[in-house]
Amino acid sequence: MTLVENILKLKKEKKAIILAHNYQRPEIQDIADYVGDSIELCMRATEEKDAKLIAFSAVDFMAESAAILNPDKKVLLPSLGARCPMAQMLPAEEVRLWKRQHPNVPVVLYVNTLAEAKAECDICCTSANAVKVVSSLEADTLLFGPDHNLAWHVEQKTGKKLIPIPKKGFCPTHLLFLKEDILLAKEEYPDAVIAVHPECTSDVQLVADFIGSTSQICRYAKESAKRKYIIGTEIGIIHRLEKENPRKKFLPAYEGAVCPNMKLNTLERVYLSLKEERYPVTVPKSVASKARKALEKMISIVSMK
């Protein structure tokens, strides 16, 4: 049997589902039950009532969110080293410090944070729903972390003041995109649409035709009549875009935009994760209950029409 066949056999035997983020290796995306962004995948997991096991091929904070929202299921992270550097930039203690400095100011945290930080916030958001979440709050000034580029984007859309915590939290992969590179690509492909993630710098966002999360970029590419796209996010998404839009052309704005942490997950590690049920993700109950409230509050707001 091939490695893929073994994975599929184990998945069936253990009543497992495989979730893969849009940045995962193509071969992992191809065997996953669902491919999407972090919260999209966590919510998919809650809908799988018969599943007992979740192999979450992504990074640490995403698997934590899945464990928080699916307490009745065992969540596995195929590679222990798959940690999000941005999430590490905002430990719980720093959130508490900013809260003491700005009492009575609501705290909105990007889902790209560890559970311990989520437990300290009022509500979570994703890059797809950050504008809606912030707009739903009555306050005109909010603490927002950890990505200051996403904070800038939300400020432009809402007119509210967002105090970034920490001051310069960022995604190392999205910082690799430079305005000059994108303008050069546009010069070479003048008919191409520039679609970038809001974790890119404000300079890059200002020259883009479309700014959105991974799920929003995928939806936009599918619905748009345009044939060529310059994509400003981690290159793993190109595989999904090409599969879903075989007659369209997708060009990475920077070919070196690879998240090494996302790419730590391999077919071999997914197989071993299912076979040996390693590495289970655990979140202390006291932390999970508080973080769940912040996540569920976000979900309820986003679900409102």
URSUL-V26703 format. One record per residue. N is the residue number from 1. OMEGA is omega in whole degrees, 0 to 359 (none if undefined). Layout:
BEGIN
n = <N | N>
omega = <OMEGA | OMEGA>
END
This chain:
BEGIN
n = <1 | 2 | 3 | 4 | 5 | 6 | 7 | 8 | 9 | 10 | 11 | 12 | 13 | 14 | 15 | 16 | 17 | 18 | 19 | 20 | 21 | 22 | 23 | 24 | 25 | 26 | 27 | 28 | 29 | 30 | 31 | 32 | 33 | 34 | 35 | 36 | 37 | 38 | 39 | 40 | 41 | 42 | 43 | 44 | 45 | 46 | 47 | 48 | 49 | 50 | 51 | 52 | 53 | 54 | 55 | 56 | 57 | 58 | 59 | 60 | 61 | 62 | 63 | 64 | 65 | 66 | 67 | 68 | 69 | 70 | 71 | 72 | 73 | 74 | 75 | 76 | 77 | 78 | 79 | 80 | 81 | 82 | 83 | 84 | 85 | 86 | 87 | 88 | 89 | 90 | 91 | 92 | 93 | 94 | 95 | 96 | 97 | 98 | 99 | 100 | 101 | 102 | 103 | 104 | 105 | 106 | 107 | 108 | 109 | 110 | 111 | 112 | 113 | 114 | 115 | 116 | 117 | 118 | 119 | 120 | 121 | 122 | 123 | 124 | 125 | 126 | 127 | 128 | 129 | 130 | 131 | 132 | 133 | 134 | 135 | 136 | 137 | 138 | 139 | 140 | 141 | 142 | 143 | 144 | 145 | 146 | 147 | 148 | 149 | 150 | 151 | 152 | 153 | 154 | 155 | 156 | 157 | 158 | 159 | 160 | 161 | 162 | 163 | 164 | 165 | 166 | 167 | 168 | 169 | 170 | 171 | 172 | 173 | 174 | 175 | 176 | 177 | 178 | 179 | 180 | 181 | 182 | 183 | 184 | 185 | 186 | 187 | 188 | 189 | 190 | 191 | 192 | 193 | 194 | 195 | 196 | 197 | 198 | 199 | 200 | 201 | 202 | 203 | 204 | 205 | 206 | 207 | 208 | 209 | 210 | 211 | 212 | 213 | 214 | 215 | 216 | 217 | 218 | 219 | 220 | 221 | 222 | 223 | 224 | 225 | 226 | 227 | 228 | 229 | 230 | 231 | 232 | 233 | 234 | 235 | 236 | 237 | 238 | 239 | 240 | 241 | 242 | 243 | 244 | 245 | 246 | 247 | 248 | 249 | 250 | 251 | 252 | 253 | 254 | 255 | 256 | 257 | 258 | 259 | 260 | 261 | 262 | 263 | 264 | 265 | 266 | 267 | 268 | 269 | 270 | 271 | 272 | 273 | 274 | 275 | 276 | 277 | 278 | 279 | 280 | 281 | 282 | 283 | 284 | 285 | 286 | 287 | 288 | 289 | 290 | 291 | 292 | 293 | 294 | 295 | 296 | 297 | 298 | 299 | 300 | 301 | 302 | 303 | 304 | 305>
omega = <177 | 179 | 180 | 179 | 178 | 179 | 182 | 178 | 179 | 181 | 181 | 182 | 186 | 183 | 183 | 169 | 179 | 177 | 181 | 176 | 181 | 181 | 182 | 178 | 181 | 183 | 177 | 176 | 185 | 180 | 184 | 174 | 179 | 175 | 181 | 176 | 192 | 184 | 174 | 182 | 178 | 180 | 175 | 182 | 180 | 180 | 181 | 188 | 184 | 182 | 179 | 188 | 178 | 171 | 186 | 182 | 183 | 177 | 192 | 186 | 179 | 178 | 176 | 179 | 178 | 179 | 180 | 184 | 180 | 184 | 180 | 182 | 176 | 182 | 181 | 173 | 187 | 180 | 181 | 182 | 183 | 182 | 180 | 181 | 179 | 180 | 180 | 182 | 184 | 176 | 183 | 183 | 178 | 176 | 179 | 179 | 180 | 178 | 178 | 180 | 181 | 182 | 178 | 176 | 181 | 180 | 176 | 179 | 173 | 179 | 177 | 177 | 177 | 182 | 182 | 177 | 178 | 181 | 182 | 185 | 178 | 182 | 176 | 174 | 172 | 176 | 180 | 185 | 184 | 181 | 180 | 180 | 181 | 179 | 183 | 182 | 184 | 184 | 177 | 178 | 181 | 168 | 185 | 179 | 3 | 185 | 184 | 176 | 175 | 178 | 179 | 180 | 182 | 177 | 181 | 184 | 187 | 184 | 180 | 178 | 178 | 177 | 184 | 175 | 352 | 185 | 184 | 176 | 185 | 172 | 181 | 181 | 181 | 177 | 180 | 180 | 179 | 180 | 183 | 180 | 182 | 178 | 177 | 178 | 179 | 178 | 181 | 180 | 186 | 181 | 182 | 175 | 177 | 179 | 183 | 179 | 180 | 171 | 174 | 181 | 180 | 178 | 180 | 180 | 183 | 179 | 182 | 174 | 181 | 177 | 181 | 177 | 179 | 180 | 179 | 177 | 179 | 180 | 181 | 181 | 181 | 185 | 183 | 178 | 181 | 185 | 183 | 183 | 172 | 190 | 180 | 171 | 183 | 192 | 178 | 182 | 181 | 181 | 180 | 180 | 180 | 178 | 184 | 183 | 187 | 182 | 180 | 183 | 181 | 183 | 177 | 178 | 175 | 186 | 180 | 182 | 182 | 174 | 183 | 181 | 176 | 185 | 176 | 178 | 180 | 176 | 180 | 181 | 175 | 179 | 181 | 178 | 179 | 183 | 185 | 183 | 176 | 349 | 183 | 180 | 179 | 177 | 180 | 185 | 182 | 178 | 183 | 183 | 179 | 180 | 180 | 179 | 180 | 179 | 181 | 177 | 176 | 182 | 181 | 179 | 181 | 180 | 181 | 179 | none>
END
